[in-house]
Each structure stands twice: as structure tokens, then as C-alpha cells.
Amino acid sequence: MIDKICMFLTNKMRKEMPEIDDERAEIIYYGLQNIIGEIPKIFIMLLIAYLLGVLKLALITFLIILPYRSFSGGFHLKTHIGCIITTSAMYCSPAIISKYFILDSWAKWIAIVGIWIFGMSMITLYAPADTENVPILRKKDRKQKKILSYITLTIALGIAAVISNPIIANIIIIGYFIQTCTITRLAYKITDNKYGYEVYNTSTVS
């Protein structure tokens, strides 16, 4: 069903914009698959969170991580089951851990500084981490997303440092660490992903 909807939208776009060639149409098609395909996965994730008793915290986790993920990117699993498991783990795990384990002040500061250094390094190397199905080819777009990744990471960890709610602080710390891990080359190798900008070679794209 999702495939048919994506194909219909892609064909409609090609009729409206004849300049879209076959290669670009394929990229658009896979992009739509990722976007539309995320909707049922999010509902399944929320159902799992409800059954685990962390629905509210998982929803907060999703909303907290979403801006950073939208700018920094990350790998995508190639099967629906894999995506559902990964999505659920990514948003439920910080919620569960943050609910039952609270970092003391020193551990919290060490974690924030360590994750900020790790995150800034990984953003410099890999962000925005695209995929071969949905590559980010324009240098202007890549630069903008990289800068926004730096800003989002810094602001979020700054909030974690000063916020009085320890659960929200933990969600930010753990969630942003996990998201940063998803853009690394090791994560891409483990999940058999390729960076789209490397596959399509953006050296000539302005």
C-alpha cells in the first residue's frame, strides 16, 4: 500500500515537473517511502511504550530527539521489522533508563561534556549522515544541516545541564548520545548502509 502511494506521488510530481529525470525520480520515491513509512512505525513504537508504561516519556523522547535527527541524519534499516525494532529501542530505551536511573551531579556533568565532545566530532566527520536512497547532494544543504546539528546538540545539552527535572535531563543526554551513534561510520557498517553523498559524489554539486 505504501509503495503504491509513493509511486503515485512520484509520478504526479514528474508530470508537474518534467525536468525530474529517472535517477531523481527514484530518489524522490525512496524519500517518500521513508517519510510515509515512518508513520505506522511511530504508532507501533508508542504502543510498545504504552505497554512498557513509559508512553509519556517515550513521546517526550521522540520530540526531543527529532530536531537533532532531522539535521544530523542517521542510518535506516532495510526491513520494516528492523525499522520498528530500532525505532522502538531508540525512543523507549532513554525513557525507561531515565525513569529508573538518575545521574548524580558529577556523572551528569561528565556525561554532558563527554557527549558534547563526541557529538561535535562525529558531526564534523559525518553530518548530515544521509543514505544512498535519500542523499543530500547540494553543498549548501549539507552545510546548513551540519551547522544546525552543531547548534541543536549544544543547546540541548545546555538545557540538560541547567534543567531541574532530572528525568528530562537524562532523556536528552541518553537520547542525543544514541542519535549521534547512528551517524557514525561504524553504525553504517553494522547496518549495511552507505552515505549517499559518497555514493553520488557531491564534489561537483553546488
DRENPA-863704 format. One record per residue: residue number from 1; residue in three letters; x, y, z of N, C-alpha, C in turn. Coordinates in steps of 0.2 Angstrom, whole numbers, plus 2048, in hexadecimal, padded with zeros to 3 digits. Layout:
N
SITE     n   res   n_u   n_v   n_w   ca_u   ca_v   ca_w   c_u   c_v   c_w
SITE   NUM   ALA     X     Y     Z      X      Y      Z     X     Y     Z
...
! end
This chain:
206
SITE     n   res   n_u   n_v   n_w   ca_u   ca_v   ca_w   c_u   c_v   c_w
SITE     1   MET   804   7FA   800    800    800    800   804   806   800
SITE     2   ILE   809   806   804    80E    80C    805   812   80D   7FE
SITE     3   ASP   814   807   7FB    817    808    7F5   813   80B   7EF
SITE     4   LYS   80D   809   7EF    808    80C    7EA   807   813   7EB
SITE     5   ILE   806   815   7F1    805    81C    7F3   80B   820   7F1
SITE     6   CYS   811   81E   7F2    818    821    7F1   819   822   7E9
SITE     7   MET   817   81C   7E6    817    81C    7DE   813   821   7DB
SITE     8   PHE   80C   822   7DE    808    826    7DB   80A   82D   7DC
SITE     9   LEU   80D   82F   7E2    80F    836    7E4   815   838   7DF
SITE    10   THR   81A   833   7DE    81F    834    7DA   81D   835   7D3
SITE    11   ASN   819   831   7D0    817    832    7C9   813   839   7C8
SITE    12   LYS   80F   83B   7CE    80C    841    7CD   811   847   7CD
SITE    13   MET   816   846   7D1    81B    84C    7D1   81F   84C   7CB
SITE    14   ARG   820   846   7C7    823    846    7C1   81F   84A   7BC
SITE    15   LYS   819   849   7BC    814    84C    7B7   814   854   7B8
SITE    16   GLU   815   856   7BF    815    85D    7C0   81C   860   7BF
SITE    17   MET   821   85C   7BF    828    85E    7BE   82B   85A   7BA
SITE    18   PRO   82B   85B   7B3    82E    857    7AE   835   856   7AE
SITE    19   GLU   839   85B   7B2    840    85B    7B2   842   856   7B7
SITE    20   ILE   83E   852   7BB    840    84D    7BF   842   847   7BB
SITE    21   ASP   848   844   7BB    84A    83F    7B7   849   838   7BB
SITE    22   ASP   84B   832   7B8    84A    82C    7BB   84D   82B   7C2
SITE    23   GLU   854   82E   7C2    858    82D    7C8   855   831   7CE
SITE    24   ARG   853   837   7CC    850    83C    7D1   849   839   7D3
SITE    25   ALA   845   836   7CF    83F    833    7D0   840   82D   7D5
SITE    26   GLU   845   82A   7D4    846    824    7D9   848   826   7E0
SITE    27   ILE   84C   82C   7E0    84D    82E    7E7   847   831   7EA
SITE    28   ILE   843   835   7E6    83D    837    7E9   838   831   7EC
SITE    29   TYR   838   82C   7E8    834    826    7EA   836   823   7F0
SITE    30   TYR   83D   822   7F1    83F    81F    7F7   83F   824   7FD
SITE    31   GLY   83F   82B   7FB    83E    830    801   837   82F   803
SITE    32   LEU   832   82F   7FF    82B    82E    801   82A   828   805
SITE    33   GLN   82D   823   803    82C    81C    806   82F   81D   80E
SITE    34   ASN   834   821   80F    837    821    815   832   826   819
SITE    35   ILE   830   82B   816    82B    830    81A   825   82D   81C
SITE    36   ILE   821   82A   817    81B    827    818   81B   821   81C
SITE    37   GLY   821   81D   81B    822    817    81F   823   818   826
SITE    38   GLU   825   81E   828    827    81F    82F   820   820   833
SITE    39   ILE   81B   822   830    815    823    834   812   81D   838
SITE    40   PRO   811   817   834    80F    811    838   814   80F   83D
SITE    41   LYS   81B   810   83C    820    80E    841   81F   812   847
SITE    42   ILE   81E   818   846    81D    81C    84C   817   81A   851
SITE    43   PHE   812   818   84D    80C    816    851   80D   810   855
SITE    44   ILE   811   80B   851    813    805    855   818   806   85A
SITE    45   MET   81C   80B   859    821    80C    85F   81D   80F   865
SITE    46   LEU   818   813   864    814    816    869   810   811   86D
SITE    47   LEU   80E   80C   869    80A    806    86C   80F   802   870
SITE    48   ILE   815   801   86E    81A    7FD    872   81B   801   878
SITE    49   ALA   81C   808   878    81E    80C    87D   818   80C   882
SITE    50   TYR   812   80C   880    80C    80B    884   80C   805   888
SITE    51   LEU   80D   7FF   885    80E    7F9    888   813   7F8   88D
SITE    52   LEU   819   7FC   88C    81E    7FC    891   81D   802   896
SITE    53   GLY   818   805   896    816    80A    89B   81A   811   89A
SITE    54   VAL   81D   812   894    821    818    894   81E   81C   88D
SITE    55   LEU   818   81C   88C    815    820    886   817   827   886
SITE    56   LYS   816   82A   88C    817    832    88C   81E   833   88B
SITE    57   LEU   822   82F   88E    82A    831    88E   82C   82F   887
SITE    58   ALA   82A   82A   884    82C    828    87D   82A   82D   878
SITE    59   LEU   824   830   879    822    835    875   826   83C   876
SITE    60   ILE   828   83D   87C    82C    843    87D   833   841   87A
SITE    61   THR   835   83B   87B    83C    839    878   83C   83A   870
SITE    62   PHE   837   838   86D    836    839    866   836   840   864
SITE    63   LEU   832   845   867    832    84C    866   839   84F   867
SITE    64   ILE   83C   84D   86C    843    850    86E   848   84E   869
SITE    65   ILE   848   848   866    84D    845    862   84C   848   85B
SITE    66   LEU   846   848   859    844    84A    852   847   850   84F
SITE    67   PRO   848   855   852    84C    85B    84E   853   859   84D
SITE    68   TYR   856   856   851    85D    854    850   85E   84E   84B
SITE    69   ARG   859   84A   84B    85A    844    846   858   847   83F
SITE    70   SER   853   84C   83E    852    84F    838   858   853   835
SITE    71   PHE   85C   855   839    862    859    837   868   855   836
SITE    72   SER   869   850   83A    86F    84C    83A   86E   846   836
SITE    73   GLY   868   843   835    867    83D    831   868   837   835
SITE    74   GLY   86A   832   831    86B    82B    835   869   826   830
SITE    75   PHE   86B   81F   832    86A    81A    82E   863   818   82E
SITE    76   HIS   861   814   829    85A    811    828   85A   80A   827
SITE    77   LEU   856   806   82B    856    7FF    82A   852   7FD   824
SITE    78   LYS   854   7F8   820    851    7F6    81A   84B   7F2   81A
SITE    79   THR   849   7F0   820    843    7EC    821   83E   7EF   826
SITE    80   HIS   838   7EE   825    833    7F2    829   833   7EF   830
SITE    81   ILE   835   7E9   831    835    7E6    838   83C   7E9   83B
SITE    82   GLY   841   7EA   838    847    7ED    83A   846   7F4   83C
SITE    83   CYS   842   7F8   838    841    7FF    839   83D   7FF   840
SITE    84   ILE   838   7FB   840    833    7FB    846   837   7FA   84D
SITE    85   ILE   83B   7F5   84C    83F    7F3    852   844   7F9   854
SITE    86   THR   847   7FB   84F    84C    801    850   849   807   853
SITE    87   THR   843   809   850    840    80F    852   83D   80E   859
SITE    88   SER   83A   808   85B    838    807    861   83E   808   866
SITE    89   ALA   843   804   865    849    804    869   84C   80B   86A
SITE    90   MET   84C   80F   865    84F    816    865   84B   81B   869
SITE    91   TYR   844   81A   869    840    81F    86D   83E   81C   874
SITE    92   CYS   83D   815   874    83B    813    87B   841   812   880
SITE    93   SER   847   810   87D    84C    80F    882   84E   815   886
SITE    94   PRO   84F   81B   883    851    821    887   84B   822   88C
SITE    95   ALA   845   821   88A    83F    822    88F   83F   81D   895
SITE    96   ILE   841   817   893    841    812    899   847   813   89D
SITE    97   ILE   84D   814   89A    853    815    89E   852   81C   8A3
SITE    98   SER   84F   821   8A0    84F    827    8A3   84A   827   8A9
SITE    99   LYS   845   822   8A8    840    822    8AD   842   81E   8B4
SITE   100   TYR   847   81A   8B3    849    816    8B8   850   817   8BB
SITE   101   PHE   854   81A   8B7    85B    81C    8B8   85D   823   8B7
SITE   102   ILE   85E   827   8BD    860    82E    8BD   867   82F   8BE
SITE   103   LEU   86A   833   8B9    871    835    8BA   872   83A   8C0
SITE   104   ASP   877   839   8C4    879    83E    8C9   87C   844   8C5
SITE   105   SER   87E   849   8C9    880    84F    8C6   886   84E   8C2
SITE   106   TRP   88B   84B   8C5    892    84A    8C2   891   846   8BC
SITE   107   ALA   88E   840   8BC    88D    83C    8B6   889   83F   8B1
SITE   108   LYS   884   843   8B3    880    847    8AE   885   84C   8AA
SITE   109   TRP   889   850   8AD    88E    854    8AA   893   851   8A6
SITE   110   ILE   896   84B   8A8    89A    848    8A4   897   845   89E
SITE   111   ALA   891   842   89F    88D    840    899   88C   845   894
SITE   112   ILE   88A   84B   896    888    851    892   88E   853   88E
SITE   113   VAL   894   854   891    89A    856    88E   89D   851   889
SITE   114   GLY   89D   84A   88B    89F    845    887   89B   844   881
SITE   115   ILE   894   844   881    890    844    87C   890   84A   877
SITE   116   TRP   891   850   87A    892    856    876   898   855   871
SITE   117   ILE   89E   853   874    8A4    852    871   8A3   84D   86B
SITE   118   PHE   8A0   847   86D    89F    842    869   89B   844   863
SITE   119   GLY   895   847   865    890    849    860   893   84E   85B
SITE   120   MET   897   853   85D    89A    858    859   89F   855   854
SITE   121   SER   8A3   850   857    8A7    84D    852   8A4   849   84D
SITE   122   MET   89F   845   84F    89B    841    84A   897   845   845
SITE   123   ILE   895   84B   847    891    84F    842   896   852   83D
SITE   124   THR   89C   854   840    8A1    856    83B   8A3   851   836
SITE   125   LEU   8A3   84B   838    8A5    846    833   8A0   843   82F
SITE   126   TYR   89A   843   831    894    83F    82E   88E   843   82C
SITE   127   ALA   88C   848   830    886    84B    82F   886   850   829
SITE   128   PRO   880   850   826    87A    84C    827   87B   845   824
SITE   129   ALA   87A   840   828    87B    839    826   875   837   822
SITE   130   ASP   875   837   81B    870    835    817   871   82E   815
SITE   131   THR   86C   82C   810    86D    825    80E   86D   825   806
SITE   132   GLU   86E   81F   803    86E    81F    7FC   867   820   7F9
SITE   133   ASN   862   81E   7FD    85B    81F    7FA   859   826   7FB
SITE   134   VAL   85B   829   800    859    830    801   85F   834   802
SITE   135   PRO   863   836   7FD    869    83A    7FE   868   841   7FE
SITE   136   ILE   86D   844   802    86C    84C    802   872   84E   7FE
SITE   137   LEU   871   850   7F8    876    852    7F3   878   859   7F2
SITE   138   ARG   874   85E   7F4    876    865    7F3   87B   867   7F9
SITE   139   LYS   881   86A   7F7    885    86C    7FD   882   871   801
SITE   140   LYS   87E   875   7FF    87B    87A    803   876   877   808
SITE   141   ASP   873   872   806    86E    86E    80B   872   86A   810
SITE   142   ARG   878   867   80E    87C    863    812   87F   868   818
SITE   143   LYS   881   86E   815    884    873    81A   87F   875   81F
SITE   144   GLN   879   877   81D    874    879    821   872   874   826
SITE   145   LYS   871   86E   824    870    868    829   875   867   82E
SITE   146   LYS   87B   868   82C    881    866    830   881   86C   836
SITE   147   ILE   880   872   834    880    878    839   87A   877   83E
SITE   148   LEU   874   875   83B    86F    874    83F   870   86E   844
SITE   149   SER   873   869   842    875    864    846   879   866   84C
SITE   150   TYR   87E   86A   84B    883    86D    850   87E   871   855
SITE   151   ILE   87A   875   852    876    879    857   871   875   85B
SITE   152   THR   86E   871   858    869    86D    85B   86C   869   861
SITE   153   LEU   871   865   85F    875    861    864   877   866   86A
SITE   154   THR   87A   86B   869    87C    870    86E   877   873   872
SITE   155   ILE   871   875   86F    86C    877    873   868   872   877
SITE   156   ALA   867   86C   874    864    867    878   868   865   87E
SITE   157   LEU   86F   864   87D    873    862    883   873   868   888
SITE   158   GLY   873   86E   886    873    873    88A   86D   873   88F
SITE   159   ILE   867   872   88B    861    871    88F   861   86B   894
SITE   160   ALA   864   866   892    865    860    897   869   862   89D
SITE   161   ALA   86E   867   89C    872    869    8A1   86F   86D   8A7
SITE   162   VAL   86A   871   8A5    867    876    8A9   860   874   8AB
SITE   163   ILE   85C   86F   8A8    855    86E    8A9   855   86A   8B0
SITE   164   SER   84F   86C   8B3    84F    869    8BA   84C   862   8BA
SITE   165   ASN   849   860   8B5    845    859    8B4   84B   854   8B2
SITE   166   PRO   84D   850   8B7    852    84B    8B5   850   846   8B0
SITE   167   ILE   84A   844   8AF    848    83F    8AA   848   842   8A3
SITE   168   ILE   846   849   8A2    847    84C    89C   84E   84D   89A
SITE   169   ALA   852   84F   89F    85A    84F    89E   85D   849   89B
SITE   170   ASN   85B   843   89F    85D    83D    89D   85B   83B   896
SITE   171   ILE   855   83C   894    852    83B    88D   856   83E   888
SITE   172   ILE   858   845   889    85C    848    884   863   845   884
SITE   173   ILE   866   844   889    86D    841    889   86D   83B   886
SITE   174   ILE   869   836   888    869    82F    885   867   82F   87E
SITE   175   GLY   861   833   87C    85E    833    876   863   836   871
SITE   176   TYR   867   83C   872    86B    83F    86E   871   83B   86D
SITE   177   PHE   873   837   872    879    832    871   877   82D   86C
SITE   178   ILE   871   82A   86D    86F    825    868   86E   827   861
SITE   179   GLN   86B   82D   860    86B    830    85A   871   831   856
SITE   180   THR   876   834   85A    87D    835    857   880   82F   855
SITE   181   CYS   87F   829   859    882    823    857   87F   821   850
SITE   182   THR   879   823   84E    876    820    848   879   824   842
SITE   183   ILE   87D   829   843    880    82C    83D   887   82A   83C
SITE   184   THR   88A   826   840    891    824    840   892   81E   83A
SITE   185   ARG   898   81E   838    899    819    832   899   812   835
SITE   186   LEU   89A   811   83B    899    80A    83E   892   808   83E
SITE   187   ALA   88D   80C   840    886    80B    840   884   809   838
SITE   188   TYR   887   80D   834    885    80C    82D   888   805   82A
SITE   189   LYS   88E   803   82D    890    7FD    82B   88C   7F7   82E
SITE   190   ILE   88A   7F8   834    886    7F3    837   880   7F2   834
SITE   191   THR   87D   7F7   832    876    7F7    82F   876   7F6   827
SITE   192   ASP   87C   7F6   824    87D    7F5    81D   87A   7FB   819
SITE   193   ASN   87B   801   81C    879    807    819   87F   80A   815
SITE   194   LYS   87E   80F   811    883    813    80D   881   81A   80E
SITE   195   TYR   886   81E   80F    884    826    80F   883   828   807
SITE   196   GLY   87D   82B   807    87B    82D    800   880   831   7FC
SITE   197   TYR   883   836   800    887    83B    7FD   88D   838   7FA
SITE   198   GLU   88F   832   7FD    895    82E    7FB   893   82A   7F5
SITE   199   VAL   88D   828   7F5    88B    824    7EF   88A   828   7E9
SITE   200   TYR   887   82E   7E9    886    832    7E4   88B   837   7E2
SITE   201   ASN   890   838   7E7    896    83D    7E6   893   844   7E5
SITE   202   THR   893   847   7EB    890    84E    7EA   896   853   7E9
SITE   203   SER   89B   851   7E7    8A1    856    7E5   89F   85B   7E0
SITE   204   THR   89A   859   7DC    899    85E    7D6   892   861   7D7
SITE   205   VAL   88F   860   7DD    888    863    7DE   889   869   7E3
SITE   206   SER   886   86E   7E0    886    875    7E4   880   876   7E8
! end
